[in-house]
Amino acid sequence: MRPRLFLLRRGLVRTPQPQLLRTFVKSTVVRSGLRTRPQLPFLSVPTSRSSQRVRYLTTERKARLKYEIKLGIKVTSYIWIAAGCLFAAAAAVSQEMLERQYPTPHEWTFRTRMGFRGAHCERDQTDPARVSDWIAIMVWIKGAIDRLEDPNIDGKALKDASSDRPPRTKDTTAMSEEWRRGYYESMMMYAKAAEHLDGWVTDKTRNIVFPPDVVIGPSNPNRKPLPVGYTGAPKEEDCEVAYESANDIYLRIISTEGFTSRQKVEARLAYANWLEFQGAAGPASIIIEEAVEKAVSERPLLPAEPINRGTWTLNEEAGLPSANLLKALTAYATFKARSGDISSALPILVSILKARRSLPTPGLASDSSPVSKRPRPSDPDEFLASKLVRVLTAWVAPPSYPPPPPDGTSPPVRDAQEMCEEAGLSLNLGEIMYASQPTSREEGLGWTRDAVDVAEEQLHRLSPADKDREARTTCRDCLSTGLENWSAMVARLAREEAAKKEAALGQSKRSSWLGGLWGEGKKEDLSRWAAEEKVIEERRRRANQLLDDLEPPANGLSSIFSA
């Protein structure tokens, strides 16, 4: 007999009992020797499939479910908190980068600075698949200006101008220079946004902004279809003007107390351009003349009057002109040229170009940067440590607000920026002389070549540093426009010479030694413009790398995160 069978018969070994399901009427045996309670028939739930029902929601399972639910809520909360922290960090880094690109006064509140940066970032976006959203720019910059003019937020010392000024004009003389400069830039951005949104209306029933040429009404008989993304054309009786007009904004800027002479001259020139775009040439001429008079009145102690009143040319006896006078007089001459008054524009431009070429060149001391003057430590480890400290400080410390630019009342120096302005002036002279008379086309073409040469030379000399950004932009625009003008001028001359060649070949077919000699000379002369077209193509290919405006590779810690 086997040992197990013997033990079973003696009752010393128990056979394993199958695990019982926990039902509503039967209790599970927890430990051996525990007697079950009596089974009462009225406690059992009758079913069609089975006489007993399994209890799924037990005490242990209920506790497990509560634990899992609490754990899920806790993990989900941690995920959302981490995502919020990452979003806040990304937003902070983005605002910090925008602050370094578009500095704002440190005394402004954060929301005001964010509106200023948002408007400039949207205006300067470089995505080729979309255009700048001027409605968003208007919302950003208008919110910033409202906060600047609010005495309870950022305009605590701001005052209203006298009653003889346009409505809502402010007096900023009690504010700091940084505040005034930021306010001026905001107002100019506000006026530019109002130019792009001129005449836009708001549908009061839906509070949606629409362009004026889609409104249904008697004042718009030939309305255009709705732009993409708009639904339901508004009715004229339900609409009102959405934004303040650019004319009122420019008048407020011009009448604001506390702005510098340079700012007021630039505001007048921008206002004149807007009036000329609207077709109001007369008021535009008056505003430009006011800008010139403003620049003339800045220097009352000169030995002679800066301009000749009869011809509006610069007076050499008065000495070097101021930067504001050069800018205002250049705008006046180009306005005269666009109006068709070539005889008045050419002498003014020639006198300006002569004055620019006589400007003093900057000294060597002004060209040297503070970094080059900083003594370099003799110990390499000390040098690397100091450089690392400067990089970390530049990343952690807030960027300083740039110093104020010159007010334009003194003569400028012939630096890179002025050389680019001089190239642009030569470009204007070339356009005017080429379009004025057929006999002066060669001279106009020569002015255009000189402008391209100067602009390309300055772009090669300029470094991609932040202080040269304005000069690089001016030279890039001048080089691009100069190449286009040069190509168009030569192409026209080539077509005319080709037509003359065909006419000359069809006139006479006599073959004499004298006629053949003159024919070969004519053929060589006619191929000149075609050869110059090839020269222009080569210059354009060479200038592409300058026009692309590639940024230099990152240095320091930022180079780690760059591709």
C-alpha positions as CSV (number, residue, x, y, z in Angstrom):
1,M,0.0,0.0,0.0
2,R,1.3,3.3,-0.9
3,P,2.2,5.8,1.9
4,R,-0.2,8.5,0.7
5,L,-3.2,6.2,0.4
6,F,-2.4,4.9,3.9
7,L,-2.3,8.4,5.3
8,L,-5.6,9.3,3.6
9,R,-7.4,6.4,5.1
10,R,-6.1,7.3,8.5
11,G,-7.3,10.9,8.1
12,L,-3.9,12.4,8.5
13,V,-3.7,14.1,5.1
14,R,-6.5,16.3,3.7
15,T,-7.2,16.3,0.0
16,P,-6.9,19.9,-1.5
17,Q,-10.3,21.4,-1.8
18,P,-11.2,23.4,-4.9
19,Q,-11.3,27.3,-4.4
20,L,-14.8,28.4,-3.8
21,L,-16.3,31.4,-5.6
22,R,-17.4,34.1,-3.3
23,T,-21.2,34.3,-3.8
24,F,-23.9,36.3,-2.2
25,V,-25.2,33.3,-0.2
26,K,-22.1,31.4,0.6
27,S,-19.2,32.6,2.6
28,T,-15.6,31.7,1.6
29,V,-13.7,29.5,4.0
30,V,-10.9,31.6,5.3
31,R,-9.1,29.1,7.4
32,S,-9.5,25.4,8.0
33,G,-11.7,24.3,10.9
34,L,-14.2,27.2,10.5
35,R,-17.7,26.1,10.1
36,T,-19.9,27.8,7.5
37,R,-23.1,29.5,8.5
38,P,-26.4,27.8,7.5
39,Q,-27.5,28.5,4.0
40,L,-31.0,30.1,4.0
41,P,-33.0,29.6,0.8
42,F,-34.6,33.1,0.9
43,L,-31.2,34.8,0.7
44,S,-30.3,33.2,-2.6
45,V,-31.1,34.9,-5.9
46,P,-32.7,32.6,-8.4
47,T,-31.3,32.8,-11.9
48,S,-32.2,31.0,-15.1
49,R,-28.6,29.8,-15.8
50,S,-27.4,28.9,-12.4
51,S,-28.7,28.6,-8.9
52,Q,-26.0,30.8,-7.5
53,R,-24.6,34.3,-8.4
54,V,-21.0,35.3,-8.2
55,R,-20.2,38.5,-6.3
56,Y,-17.7,40.5,-8.4
57,L,-17.5,43.8,-6.4
58,T,-15.8,42.4,-3.3
59,T,-14.3,44.4,-0.5
60,E,-10.8,43.7,-1.8
61,R,-11.7,44.6,-5.3
62,K,-13.4,47.8,-4.3
63,A,-10.3,48.9,-2.4
64,R,-8.2,48.0,-5.4
65,L,-10.4,50.1,-7.7
66,K,-10.2,53.1,-5.3
67,Y,-6.4,52.8,-5.3
68,E,-6.2,52.7,-9.1
69,I,-8.6,55.7,-9.5
70,K,-6.6,57.8,-7.0
71,L,-3.3,56.8,-8.7
72,G,-4.7,57.7,-12.1
73,I,-5.9,61.1,-10.9
74,K,-2.5,61.7,-9.3
75,V,-0.5,60.7,-12.4
76,T,-2.7,62.7,-14.7
77,S,-2.3,65.8,-12.4
78,Y,1.4,65.4,-12.4
79,I,1.4,65.2,-16.2
80,W,-0.7,68.3,-16.6
81,I,1.4,70.2,-14.0
82,A,4.6,69.2,-15.9
83,A,3.1,70.2,-19.2
84,G,2.1,73.5,-17.8
85,C,5.6,74.1,-16.4
86,L,7.1,73.3,-19.8
87,F,4.7,75.6,-21.6
88,A,5.4,78.4,-19.1
89,A,9.2,77.8,-19.5
90,A,8.8,77.9,-23.3
91,A,6.8,81.1,-23.2
92,A,9.4,82.7,-20.9
93,V,12.2,81.7,-23.2
94,S,10.3,83.0,-26.2
95,Q,9.6,86.3,-24.5
96,E,13.3,86.6,-23.5
97,M,14.4,86.0,-27.0
98,L,11.9,88.6,-28.3
99,E,13.1,91.0,-25.7
100,R,16.6,90.8,-27.0
101,Q,15.4,91.3,-30.5
102,Y,12.9,94.1,-29.7
103,P,14.1,95.8,-26.5
104,T,11.4,97.5,-24.4
105,P,11.8,100.0,-21.5
106,H,12.3,98.1,-18.2
107,E,9.8,100.4,-16.4
108,W,6.9,99.1,-18.5
109,T,4.8,96.4,-17.1
110,F,5.0,92.9,-18.4
111,R,1.7,92.9,-20.4
112,T,2.7,96.2,-22.1
113,R,6.1,94.9,-23.1
114,M,4.5,91.6,-24.3
115,G,2.1,93.6,-26.6
116,F,4.9,95.7,-28.0
117,R,7.0,92.6,-28.7
118,G,4.1,90.7,-30.2
119,A,3.3,93.4,-32.7
120,H,6.8,93.7,-33.9
121,C,7.3,89.9,-34.1
122,E,4.1,89.6,-36.2
123,R,5.2,92.4,-38.5
124,D,8.6,91.0,-39.1
125,Q,7.6,87.3,-39.5
126,T,9.6,85.5,-42.2
127,D,7.3,82.6,-43.0
128,P,6.9,82.7,-46.8
129,A,3.7,80.7,-46.6
130,R,1.8,83.6,-44.8
131,V,1.7,87.3,-44.6
132,S,1.6,89.6,-41.6
133,D,-1.7,89.7,-39.8
134,W,-2.3,93.4,-39.4
135,I,-5.4,92.8,-37.4
136,A,-3.4,90.9,-34.8
137,I,-0.7,93.7,-34.9
138,M,-3.4,96.3,-34.3
139,V,-4.8,94.4,-31.3
140,W,-1.3,93.9,-29.8
141,I,-0.1,97.5,-30.3
142,K,-3.4,99.2,-29.4
143,G,-3.5,97.2,-26.1
144,A,0.1,98.4,-25.3
145,I,-0.7,102.0,-26.1
146,D,-3.9,101.9,-24.0
147,R,-1.9,100.7,-21.1
148,L,0.8,103.3,-21.6
149,E,-1.8,106.1,-21.6
150,D,-3.6,104.7,-18.6
151,P,-2.6,106.7,-15.5
152,N,-3.3,103.7,-13.3
153,I,-0.9,101.4,-15.2
154,D,2.1,102.7,-17.1
155,G,1.2,106.4,-17.6
156,K,1.3,107.7,-14.0
157,A,3.1,110.9,-14.9
158,L,1.6,111.3,-18.3
159,K,-0.3,114.5,-19.0
160,D,-2.8,115.6,-21.6
161,A,-1.7,118.2,-24.1
162,S,-3.2,121.6,-24.3
163,S,-6.6,122.1,-25.8
164,D,-5.3,123.5,-29.1
165,R,-3.8,120.1,-30.0
166,P,-5.6,117.2,-31.6
167,P,-7.8,115.1,-29.2
168,R,-6.1,112.5,-27.1
169,T,-2.7,114.1,-27.6
170,K,-0.3,113.6,-24.7
171,D,2.5,115.5,-23.1
172,T,5.4,113.2,-22.4
173,T,7.9,115.7,-21.1
174,A,7.6,114.3,-17.5
175,M,8.4,110.8,-18.6
176,S,11.9,109.2,-18.9
177,E,13.7,109.1,-22.2
178,E,13.3,105.4,-22.5
179,W,9.6,105.6,-21.9
180,R,9.2,108.4,-24.5
181,R,11.2,106.5,-27.1
182,G,9.2,103.3,-26.6
183,Y,6.0,105.3,-26.7
184,Y,7.1,106.9,-30.0
185,E,7.9,103.5,-31.6
186,S,4.5,102.2,-30.4
187,M,2.6,105.1,-31.9
188,M,4.5,104.8,-35.2
189,M,3.6,101.1,-35.3
190,Y,0.0,102.0,-34.5
191,A,-0.1,104.4,-37.4
192,K,1.4,101.8,-39.8
193,A,-1.3,99.3,-38.7
194,A,-4.0,101.9,-39.2
195,E,-2.7,102.4,-42.8
196,H,-3.1,98.7,-43.6
197,L,-6.6,98.6,-42.0
198,D,-7.8,101.9,-43.4
199,G,-11.6,101.9,-43.8
200,W,-12.1,98.5,-42.1
201,V,-15.5,98.1,-40.4
202,T,-16.9,96.1,-37.5
203,D,-20.2,94.2,-37.8
204,K,-21.9,95.2,-34.6
205,T,-24.3,92.2,-34.8
206,R,-21.4,89.7,-34.7
207,N,-18.5,91.8,-33.5
208,I,-16.4,90.7,-36.6
209,V,-14.0,93.0,-38.5
210,F,-14.4,93.1,-42.3
211,P,-12.6,95.0,-45.1
212,P,-14.6,97.9,-46.6
213,D,-15.0,96.5,-50.1
214,V,-17.1,93.5,-49.1
215,V,-19.9,95.5,-47.3
216,I,-23.4,95.2,-48.7
217,G,-24.8,98.7,-49.1
218,P,-25.5,101.6,-51.5
219,S,-22.0,103.1,-50.9
220,N,-20.4,99.9,-52.3
221,P,-22.2,98.8,-55.5
222,N,-19.3,96.7,-56.8
223,R,-18.4,94.8,-53.7
224,K,-15.8,92.1,-53.8
225,P,-16.3,88.5,-52.6
226,L,-15.5,87.6,-49.0
227,P,-11.9,86.6,-48.2
228,V,-11.1,83.1,-47.2
229,G,-12.2,82.3,-43.7
230,Y,-15.1,84.9,-43.6
231,T,-18.7,83.9,-43.6
232,G,-21.7,86.2,-44.3
233,A,-21.1,89.6,-45.8
234,P,-22.0,92.4,-43.4
235,K,-24.7,95.0,-44.1
236,E,-23.8,98.7,-44.2
237,E,-26.4,99.7,-41.6
238,D,-24.9,97.2,-39.1
239,C,-21.3,98.4,-39.5
240,E,-19.1,101.1,-37.9
241,V,-15.5,102.1,-38.4
242,A,-13.3,99.7,-36.6
243,Y,-10.1,101.6,-36.0
244,E,-8.8,105.1,-35.6
245,S,-7.6,106.7,-38.9
246,A,-3.9,107.0,-39.7
247,N,-4.3,110.7,-40.3
248,D,-5.4,111.3,-36.7
249,I,-2.7,109.1,-35.3
250,Y,0.0,111.0,-37.3
251,L,-1.3,114.3,-36.2
252,R,-1.2,113.1,-32.6
253,I,2.5,112.0,-33.0
254,I,3.5,115.3,-34.6
255,S,1.7,117.3,-31.8
256,T,3.0,115.3,-28.9
257,E,5.3,117.2,-26.5
258,G,8.6,115.5,-25.5
259,F,9.6,113.9,-28.8
260,T,13.0,114.7,-30.3
261,S,13.5,116.7,-33.5
262,R,14.5,113.5,-35.4
263,Q,11.3,111.7,-34.3
264,K,9.1,114.6,-35.4
265,V,10.8,114.8,-38.8
266,E,10.5,111.1,-39.3
267,A,6.8,111.2,-38.3
268,R,6.1,114.1,-40.8
269,L,7.8,112.2,-43.6
270,A,5.8,109.0,-42.9
271,Y,2.6,111.1,-42.8
272,A,3.5,112.7,-46.2
273,N,4.1,109.2,-47.7
274,W,0.7,108.1,-46.5
275,L,-1.0,111.3,-47.9
276,E,0.8,110.8,-51.2
277,F,-0.4,107.1,-51.3
278,Q,-4.0,108.3,-50.8
279,G,-3.6,110.7,-53.7
280,A,-3.4,113.9,-51.7
281,A,-0.3,115.3,-53.3
282,G,-0.9,118.9,-52.2
283,P,-1.2,118.1,-48.4
284,A,1.8,115.7,-48.8
285,S,3.9,118.5,-50.2
286,I,3.0,120.8,-47.4
287,I,3.9,118.2,-44.7
288,I,7.3,117.6,-46.4
289,E,8.0,121.3,-46.5
290,E,7.1,121.4,-42.8
291,A,9.7,118.7,-42.2
292,V,12.3,120.6,-44.1
293,E,11.5,123.8,-42.1
294,K,11.6,121.9,-38.9
295,A,15.1,120.6,-39.8
296,V,16.2,124.1,-40.8
297,S,15.0,125.7,-37.6
298,E,17.1,123.3,-35.4
299,R,20.4,125.2,-36.0
300,P,19.7,128.9,-35.7
301,L,23.3,130.0,-35.1
302,L,24.7,129.1,-38.6
303,P,26.6,131.8,-40.6
304,A,24.0,131.5,-43.4
305,E,20.7,129.9,-44.0
306,P,21.1,126.1,-44.7
307,I,19.1,126.1,-47.9
308,N,18.6,128.4,-50.9
309,R,14.9,129.4,-50.8
310,G,14.6,129.8,-54.5
311,T,15.8,126.4,-55.5
312,W,15.7,124.4,-52.2
313,T,19.3,123.4,-52.7
314,L,21.8,123.2,-49.9
315,N,23.8,126.3,-49.2
316,E,27.5,125.5,-49.0
317,E,28.2,128.7,-47.1
318,A,26.2,127.4,-44.1
319,G,28.5,124.5,-43.5
320,L,27.7,120.9,-43.2
321,P,23.9,120.1,-43.1
322,S,22.4,118.2,-40.2
323,A,21.2,114.6,-40.5
324,N,17.5,115.7,-40.3
325,L,18.0,118.2,-43.1
326,L,19.6,115.7,-45.3
327,K,16.8,113.2,-44.8
328,A,14.0,115.7,-45.2
329,L,15.5,117.4,-48.2
330,T,16.1,114.0,-49.9
331,A,12.4,113.1,-49.3
332,Y,11.4,116.5,-50.8
333,A,13.5,116.0,-53.9
334,T,12.2,112.4,-54.5
335,F,8.7,113.7,-54.1
336,K,9.3,116.3,-56.7
337,A,10.7,113.7,-59.1
338,R,7.7,111.5,-58.6
339,S,5.4,114.4,-59.3
340,G,7.2,115.0,-62.6
341,D,9.1,118.1,-61.6
342,I,12.5,116.8,-62.8
343,S,14.1,120.2,-63.3
344,S,13.6,121.0,-59.6
345,A,14.5,117.6,-58.2
346,L,17.9,117.1,-60.0
347,P,19.7,120.2,-58.5
348,I,18.5,119.3,-55.0
349,L,19.7,115.7,-55.3
350,V,23.1,116.8,-56.7
351,S,23.6,119.3,-53.8
352,I,22.7,116.6,-51.3
353,L,25.1,114.1,-52.9
354,K,27.9,116.8,-52.9
355,A,27.2,117.5,-49.2
356,R,27.3,113.8,-48.3
357,R,30.6,113.3,-50.0
358,S,32.1,116.1,-47.9
359,L,31.0,114.7,-44.6
360,P,33.9,113.8,-42.2
361,T,34.9,110.2,-41.9
362,P,34.7,108.5,-38.4
363,G,37.9,108.3,-36.4
364,L,39.7,105.2,-35.4
365,A,38.6,105.6,-31.8
366,S,34.9,105.4,-32.7
367,D,35.4,102.2,-34.7
368,S,37.0,100.3,-31.9
369,S,34.5,98.4,-29.8
370,P,34.7,98.1,-25.9
371,V,35.4,94.4,-26.3
372,S,38.7,95.0,-28.1
373,K,39.8,97.4,-25.3
374,R,39.2,94.9,-22.5
375,P,42.5,93.6,-21.2
376,R,42.9,89.9,-21.8
377,P,44.2,87.9,-18.9
378,S,47.6,86.3,-19.2
379,D,46.4,82.9,-17.8
380,P,44.4,80.9,-20.3
381,D,42.3,79.3,-17.6
382,E,41.4,82.7,-16.2
383,F,40.5,83.9,-19.7
384,L,38.2,80.9,-20.3
385,A,36.6,81.3,-16.9
386,S,36.0,85.0,-17.4
387,K,34.5,84.3,-20.9
388,L,32.2,81.7,-19.4
389,V,31.1,84.1,-16.7
390,R,30.3,86.7,-19.4
391,V,28.3,84.2,-21.5
392,L,26.3,83.0,-18.5
393,T,25.7,86.6,-17.3
394,A,24.5,87.5,-20.8
395,W,22.0,84.6,-20.7
396,V,20.7,85.2,-17.2
397,A,20.8,89.0,-16.8
398,P,18.1,91.0,-18.6
399,P,19.3,92.8,-21.7
400,S,19.9,96.5,-21.3
401,Y,17.8,99.0,-23.2
402,P,19.9,100.4,-26.1
403,P,21.2,104.0,-25.6
404,P,19.4,106.8,-27.4
405,P,20.3,107.5,-31.0
406,P,21.4,111.0,-32.1
407,D,18.7,113.5,-32.3
408,G,19.7,114.4,-35.9
409,T,20.5,118.1,-35.2
410,S,24.3,117.7,-35.9
411,P,26.0,116.7,-39.2
412,P,26.5,112.9,-39.5
413,V,29.8,111.2,-40.1
414,R,30.5,109.3,-43.4
415,D,30.2,105.8,-41.8
416,A,28.8,102.6,-43.3
417,Q,25.2,103.8,-42.9
418,E,25.9,107.1,-44.6
419,M,27.7,105.3,-47.4
420,C,24.6,103.2,-48.0
421,E,22.5,106.3,-48.0
422,E,24.8,107.8,-50.5
423,A,24.5,104.7,-52.7
424,G,20.7,105.1,-52.5
425,L,20.9,108.7,-53.5
426,S,23.0,107.8,-56.6
427,L,20.4,105.2,-57.4
428,N,17.7,107.9,-57.4
429,L,19.8,110.1,-59.6
430,G,20.3,107.3,-62.1
431,E,16.5,106.6,-62.3
432,I,15.6,110.2,-62.7
433,M,18.3,110.9,-65.4
434,Y,17.5,107.7,-67.3
435,A,13.8,108.5,-67.4
436,S,14.1,112.3,-68.0
437,Q,15.7,112.5,-71.5
438,P,16.9,109.9,-74.1
439,T,20.2,111.7,-74.3
440,S,20.9,111.3,-70.6
441,R,20.3,107.5,-70.5
442,E,24.1,106.8,-70.6
443,E,24.7,109.1,-67.6
444,G,21.8,107.6,-65.7
445,L,23.1,104.1,-66.3
446,G,26.5,105.3,-65.0
447,W,24.9,106.5,-61.7
448,T,23.2,103.2,-61.3
449,R,26.5,101.3,-61.8
450,D,28.1,103.4,-59.2
451,A,25.3,102.8,-56.7
452,V,25.6,99.0,-57.2
453,D,29.4,99.1,-56.7
454,V,29.2,101.2,-53.5
455,A,26.4,99.0,-52.0
456,E,28.2,95.8,-52.8
457,E,31.4,97.1,-51.4
458,Q,29.8,98.2,-48.1
459,L,28.1,94.9,-47.7
460,H,31.4,93.1,-48.0
461,R,32.8,95.4,-45.3
462,L,30.0,95.3,-42.8
463,S,29.9,92.7,-40.1
464,P,26.7,90.9,-39.3
465,A,26.7,92.4,-35.8
466,D,23.6,94.0,-34.3
467,K,24.9,97.5,-34.5
468,D,25.3,97.2,-38.3
469,R,21.8,95.8,-38.9
470,E,20.3,99.0,-40.1
471,A,23.2,99.7,-42.4
472,R,23.1,96.2,-43.8
473,T,19.4,96.5,-44.5
474,T,19.8,99.8,-46.3
475,C,22.7,98.4,-48.4
476,R,20.8,95.2,-49.2
477,D,17.8,97.2,-50.4
478,C,20.0,99.5,-52.5
479,L,21.9,96.6,-54.0
480,S,18.8,94.6,-54.9
481,T,17.0,97.7,-56.4
482,G,20.1,98.8,-58.2
483,L,20.6,95.4,-59.9
484,E,16.9,95.4,-60.9
485,N,17.2,98.9,-62.3
486,W,20.4,98.2,-64.1
487,S,19.0,95.1,-65.7
488,A,15.9,96.9,-66.8
489,M,17.8,99.8,-68.3
490,V,20.2,97.6,-70.2
491,A,17.5,95.3,-71.5
492,R,15.6,98.3,-72.9
493,L,18.7,99.6,-74.6
494,A,19.5,96.1,-76.0
495,R,16.0,95.9,-77.5
496,E,16.3,99.3,-79.1
497,E,19.7,98.4,-80.5
498,A,18.4,95.1,-81.8
499,A,15.6,97.0,-83.6
500,K,18.1,99.4,-85.1
501,K,20.2,96.5,-86.3
502,E,17.3,94.9,-88.1
503,A,16.4,98.2,-89.6
504,A,20.0,98.7,-90.8
505,L,20.2,95.3,-92.3
506,G,17.0,95.8,-94.2
507,Q,17.8,99.2,-95.6
508,S,20.6,98.3,-98.0
509,K,22.1,95.1,-99.3
510,R,24.9,96.7,-101.3
511,S,28.2,95.0,-100.7
512,S,31.1,97.4,-101.0
513,W,34.3,97.5,-99.1
514,L,33.2,100.8,-97.4
515,G,29.7,99.5,-96.6
516,G,31.2,96.2,-95.2
517,L,33.5,98.1,-93.0
518,W,30.8,100.3,-91.6
519,G,28.5,97.2,-91.2
520,E,31.1,95.3,-89.1
521,G,31.6,98.4,-86.9
522,K,27.9,98.7,-86.4
523,K,27.6,95.0,-85.5
524,E,30.3,95.4,-82.9
525,D,28.6,98.4,-81.4
526,L,25.2,96.7,-81.3
527,S,26.5,93.8,-79.3
528,R,27.6,96.0,-76.4
529,W,24.3,95.8,-74.4
530,A,24.0,92.1,-74.9
531,A,27.5,91.7,-73.4
532,E,26.5,94.0,-70.5
533,E,23.5,91.9,-69.8
534,K,25.8,88.9,-69.2
535,V,27.9,91.1,-66.9
536,I,24.7,91.9,-64.9
537,E,23.8,88.2,-64.6
538,E,27.3,87.5,-63.3
539,R,27.0,90.4,-60.8
540,R,23.6,89.2,-59.7
541,R,24.9,85.6,-59.1
542,R,27.8,87.0,-57.1
543,A,25.5,89.2,-55.0
544,N,23.1,86.5,-54.1
545,Q,25.0,85.4,-51.0
546,L,25.0,89.1,-49.8
547,L,21.2,89.4,-50.5
548,D,20.4,86.2,-48.7
549,D,21.4,87.8,-45.4
550,L,22.7,84.6,-43.8
551,E,23.2,84.8,-40.1
552,P,26.6,83.8,-38.6
553,P,27.0,80.5,-36.7
554,A,26.1,80.7,-33.0
555,N,28.9,81.1,-30.5
556,G,29.1,80.1,-26.9
557,L,26.5,78.0,-25.2
558,S,23.9,78.6,-27.9
559,S,26.0,76.7,-30.4
560,I,25.3,73.5,-28.5
561,F,21.6,73.6,-29.4
562,S,22.1,74.7,-33.0
563,A,22.1,72.2,-35.9
